[in-house]
Amino acid sequence: MKTVNVPITTLETLIEGLQSAVNVCYNVDSTEDNCERTYPYATGYSRGAMEMIISNLEYLKSQAN
């Protein structure tokens, strides 16, 4: 079985990215005028976070022993 060694800081960054996206989604409030609390913002933010994490995971996978 192939393995990948990942620094803890990389894992922390990936986890923080996911946590941040989840928080943005939880904080949506369509009754406010703040654009950062709208559904479109949450969708775009979360998509960006997921794309970044996929990219990082694909890179890590390419480094498999």
C-alpha positions, 0 to 999 in steps of 0.5 A: 500500500502506498502512503503519504507523509503529511506535515501536521501544518498541512493537515491543519490548513486543510481542516481550517479551510473546511471549518471556515467554509462550514462557518460561512454556510452556518452564518447565512442570513438572507434577511441581512444586507451584508453580502458576506452572509448571503447564499451566493457568497456562501456557495462561492466561498465553499466552492473555493475552499473545496477546490483548494482542498482538492488541489492540495489533496491531489498534490499530496496523492501525487507524492505517494511513496 
